[in-house]
Amino acid sequence: MAKGHRAQIKRERNAVKDLRPSAKLSYARVSVQKACFVLDAIRGKDLETAIGIVTYNPRYASTLIKKLLESAAANAENNNNMDRSTLYVAECYAGSAPTMKRVHPRAQGRAYRILKRSSHITVVLDEKK
């Protein structure tokens, strides 16, 4: 168990800055479950292989994730001076975002709720050692 006040522990934890290149897409109109199918396929792969996988994947989420991979690679080259050929997908995950609630009319005056889910998708790259 960490010692100190809760605010002090949070301050120390947040002081460590993650310098790995990343890209985040907020409020993507795809559910977390559907995005994770694509993310599981590219986790741990090198950048060129991951881009190849999402290019030929028929799922809608793969088009969004391909843009994220390209953006994270550009961030690595321009901001961190990393070589594109040494990059791999260190982390990739999706978290839930606000859900839009819609009403669908049904028989005998009833109304069913339709949940249009969205997600926040994050891709973090790193250099191979």
Secondary structure, 3 states (H helix, E strand, C coil): CCCCCHHHHHHHHHHCCCCCCEEEEEEECCCHHHHHHHHHHHCCCEHHHHHHHHHCCCCHHHHHHHHHHHHHHHHHHHHCCCCHHHEEEEEEEEEECCCEEEEEECHHHCEEEEEECCEEEEEEEEECC
